[in-house]
Amino acid sequence: GGVCYLLRPTFEAIRRIEQQLNMGFFLFAQKLFEGALTHEQLAVIVSHCAYAASACSSASESFIRESMPETPPEEVQFALKRMIAQIMETLNVRD
């Protein structure tokens, strides 16, 4: 097991993810569902969304990213796919 994080995909977090990954939301969402993101790219998504959720805590983005290797990539992908699917549903995006 790894560390448990609350993820909050705010617009600011998504903007930062897009900047750092150098790809738009829909492209990184597509790559996530295809299983084509690296562990480092998954860590970028988790760190920005967890940092947004922990704005009142002392957890830094670098601390969050450093603890990512403890979590199996499959668990990270599963959680992120659920989060992205909820965003797509909210945006009313259809396949």
VOGU-3710 file (C-alpha; in Angstrom, 3 decimals, decimal comma):
1> ggvcyllrpt> 0,000/0,000/0,000  0,903/3,597/-0,422  -0,263/6,919/0,856  -3,911/7,980/0,625  -4,688/11,355/-0,975  -7,819/13,376/-1,539  -7,754/14,624/-5,134  -9,438/17,889/-6,101  -9,181/18,575/-9,845  -9,665/22,344/-9,709
11> feairrieqq> -9,399/24,417/-12,873  -6,061/25,703/-11,581  -4,808/22,155/-10,972  -5,872/21,096/-14,475  -4,204/24,168/-15,973  -0,958/23,338/-14,186  -1,173/19,696/-15,296  -1,672/20,789/-18,904  1,336/23,105/-18,667  3,616/20,570/-17,041
21> lnmgfflfaq> 2,614/17,681/-19,337  2,536/19,988/-22,355  -0,788/18,537/-23,472  -4,421/19,518/-23,126  -6,934/17,938/-20,763  -8,607/15,739/-23,364  -5,277/14,421/-24,657  -3,977/13,462/-21,228  -7,390/11,966/-20,390  -7,253/9,884/-23,579
31> klfegalthe> -3,705/8,731/-22,817  -4,756/7,837/-19,265  -7,590/5,623/-20,501  -5,257/4,008/-23,044  -2,717/3,292/-20,300  -0,156/5,381/-22,173  0,945/7,744/-19,381  4,237/7,196/-17,606  4,445/6,885/-13,840  5,991/10,383/-13,756
41> qlavivshca> 3,028/11,782/-15,743  0,613/10,078/-13,347  2,547/11,636/-10,467  2,141/15,089/-12,036  -1,651/14,664/-12,162  -1,880/13,301/-8,628  0,439/15,906/-7,155  -1,437/18,881/-8,601  -4,881/17,528/-7,666  -3,768/16,440/-4,187
51> yaasacssas> -2,044/19,776/-3,607  -5,268/21,590/-4,580  -7,190/19,443/-2,093  -4,664/20,029/0,664  -4,385/23,795/0,353  -4,805/24,014/4,116  -2,265/21,285/4,885  1,506/21,308/4,944  1,868/18,735/2,152  3,885/20,145/-0,697
61> esfiresmpe> 3,685/19,085/-4,331  7,237/17,719/-4,119  6,393/15,658/-1,012  3,330/14,249/-2,749  5,338/13,408/-5,878  8,110/11,766/-3,818  5,633/9,420/-2,110  4,101/8,299/-5,429  6,550/5,421/-6,097  5,066/3,633/-3,075
71> tppeevqfal> 1,718/3,322/-4,850  1,301/0,707/-7,598  0,646/2,358/-10,993  -2,532/0,298/-11,477  -4,070/1,789/-8,329  -3,115/5,302/-9,416  -4,573/4,774/-12,900  -7,814/3,347/-11,475  -8,309/6,347/-9,177  -7,430/8,865/-11,880
81> krmiaqimet> -9,719/7,195/-14,428  -12,617/7,517/-11,985  -11,781/11,176/-11,374  -11,436/11,991/-15,095  -14,667/10,120/-15,896  -16,484/12,274/-13,327  -15,042/15,433/-14,871  -16,124/14,294/-18,351  -19,599/13,525/-17,020  -19,787/16,967/-15,435
91> lnvrd> -18,724/18,525/-18,733  -21,333/16,327/-20,444  -18,731/14,805/-22,786  -19,851/11,669/-24,611  -17,673/9,006/-26,227
//
